[in-house]
């Protein structure tokens, strides 16, 4: 029964708009000498340029879940690109391997920023992307990554972190973008002290930021294959993201 429910939820993510004509493609590109393999999705029924959104993967890499999220963003009228932070054919086989690979990037924030900015360049240079309207979302490890993208000084309209790590940085004065944090109140990965430090970082840097905290939600509350999946919070947080992008893309 649970497997059937998961499949139904993933299908609802992938096909949230029946009128959309979603096209997708695998895009191979490089960051330095490393070959990367990302996933692009857009609605072919829409004519002309439209806002572009990076959809940054969790620690499992560019898999079925993040591709479904990219399709969901495409159905809303965005060019959605899921960048590859690990490298072509580097896809963790289990959580232990995922923790190791993501941990290497977490401990090398410069490389992480180079990787996510390389993906942003692919999105920015796509012929359908309105380069004046760029944003990024990320899940778990990807949530932390989009905050590093903001701290790198990327000139984009907004970033959204879904249940991401909130550890702080001394480089927050470089942030030029608005920030939305979508956080589960029962997330054991992000202690209250980390939230307090993050809030202080944002205030001191003068960032336009928001923090939504959802009761009863733990870490990874958006992913149907996670035991912590919370359907109500998944829906609420996604609606918050939609409202955020409506604001930052149409000031």
N, C-alpha and C positions, 0 to 999 in steps of 0.2 A: 504493500500500500504506500509506504514512504517513497519507494523508487518511482511509482507512478506519479505521486504528487510532485516530486522533483522534476520529472520530465514535463509535466504540465506547466509548471512554473517557468522552466527554461523556454518552453515553447511560447508562453505568453510574453516573455522578455523579447524573444526574437521576432515575434510577429504582433507587436503591440499596435500596429496600424495596418489594417487590411487594405487601405487604399494606397499605401506606399509601394513603390517598385524598387526594392532595395537591391543595389548592385554592390558587389564586394570583390576585392582582389588582394592577393598577397603581394607586398612590395618589399623587394630586397634592396638594401642600402648599406652604407658603411658608416661607422663611427671610428675615426682613425683607420686602423688596419683591420678592425673587427667587422665581419659581415653580420648584418642584422636582418631579421625578417619580421616585418610588421603586417598589420591587417587594416585595410581601408574599407569603409562602407559609406554609401550615400544613397539618397532617394533619386532615382533616375527620372521620376515624373516632375521634379522641380527644375525649372529652367534658371540658368544664370548662377552667379556666385551666392554663397550663403556662409554663415558663421562656421568656423572650424573648431572642433573639440578633440583634444587628446584624451584617450581613454586608457589609463595606465594600469597595467596588470598587477595582481597580487603576487605573492611569492611563488606561485605555481607557473608563472610565465604566460605567454600568449596562448591560451587554450580556449576551449569551447565556451567557458563562462564569459571571458572578456570579449570574445567575438560576438556573443549574444548581446552584451551591453553596447558594443559599438553599433550593432544593427539597430538597437533600441534608440540610440542617439540619432542615427541616420533617419529613422522613421519620424523623428521630431523636426527634421528639416536641416540638420547639421551635416557637414562633412566630418565623419568620425574616423580618427586614426588611432589604432592601438600600437604604440611603439614597442619595440623589443628591447628590453634592458639587459638581456643576458647574452645574446648572440645566436645566430642561426643554429638550429638543432640542439641548443642547450635548453632542455625542458626537464625540470626535476621530476624524478620518478615517484617520489614520496615526500612527506613533510620533512624528514630528516635532511634529504638532499636540498629541498627548497630552503630550509633554514640556513644551510651552509652557503649556498650560492647567493641568496639575498643578503646574508650577513657580510659577505665580502664587499658588496656594494655599500651596505650601510656603514661599513668602516672606512670606506673610501668615497667620501661625499663629492670630491672633485670629479671622479670618474662617473659617479651617479648623475651629476649635473650635466656632464658632457653627453652621456647616453640619452637623457631625456630631452636635452636641447637638440640633439641630432634628430630625434623623432619630431620635435616641434618644427624643425626646418622642412621635413618632408610634408607635414601638414600645411605649413605656410606657403610652400611652393606649388601646391596642387592647384591646377587651373580653376577648380570650382570653389576654392576657399576665398572668402572675403578677408583679406589680411588685416583689416581694421577691426575684425571681430573674432578674436582667438581666445579660447579658454582651455582648461584642462580639469579632468576629474581623475581620481585614483582610489583604488580599493586596498585597504590594509597597507602592505608594503608600497603600493602605488599611491596611497594617500600621503604617506611620508614623502614620497618622491615628488609629488606636485608641489608640496611645500618647499622642497629644495629647488624646484624649478622657479618658484617665486623668489626665493632668497638669492638665486643666481642673477637676478635683475632682469629676467625675461619680461619683455614689454607685451603683456597680454592683458585681457580685460578682467579675468577672474579665474581662481582655482578652487576646487571643491575636494575635500578629503572625506571619504567614507571610512569610518572606523580605522583611521591611520594613526601611526605613532606620532606623538607631539613633542618629541624632545627638541630642545631649543638650539639656536645658533647665534653666534655673535655677529652674523652678517645680515641681520634682518633689515638694516637700514637701506639695503639695496632693493627692497620689495617695492614694485611699482603697481601691483595688482591688488584687487579686492580678494578677500579670503573668506571661505565658508567651511566650517568644520561641522561634520555630522557625526556625533559621538554617542555611543551607548553608555548609559549610566552605570551599567554593571560590567563594563569592560575591564578584565583583570590585567590586560596588557598595558594599559595607560593609567597609572596611579594618579590620585588627586594632586599630588605634588607636581607632577609633570604638567597637568592642566594649568595649575597656578603659574608655573614658570613660563608656560607658553603665552598665557594671557599677558603677563608682564612684558614679555618680549614684543608682542604685538603693540601694546600701549606705548612703550618706549620708542618704537620705530614709527609711530603715527600711522599704522596700517588701518585701513577700513576693513574690519573683520567681524565675523559673526560666529557664534558657537551655539549649535543646537544640541541639547542633551536629551536623549530619549529614555524614558523610564522602562525598566525591565529588559533592556537590550544589552547584550553582551558583545564581545568582539566578533567580527565577521557576520553581522546580522543581516547583510544583504544577499548572502550566497546560499541558494537553496540546498546545496550539498553539505553545508555545515550544520552540525548539531545545534549551533547557536542561531540558526536562521529564524528571523522574526518577520513574518509577512507584513504585519501592520507597520512596523518601523521601516521596513524596506520601502513600502509605498509612501509613507510620510516623508522619508528622507529624499526620495526621488522627486517628489513634488516640490520640496524645498529647493532642490537643485534647479528644477525648471523655473521656479520663480526668480532665483538668483540670476540665471542666465538671461531671462527676460529683462531684468533690470540692467545688467552690465552691458548687454549688447544693444540696448535701446535706451540710452540715458536721456 
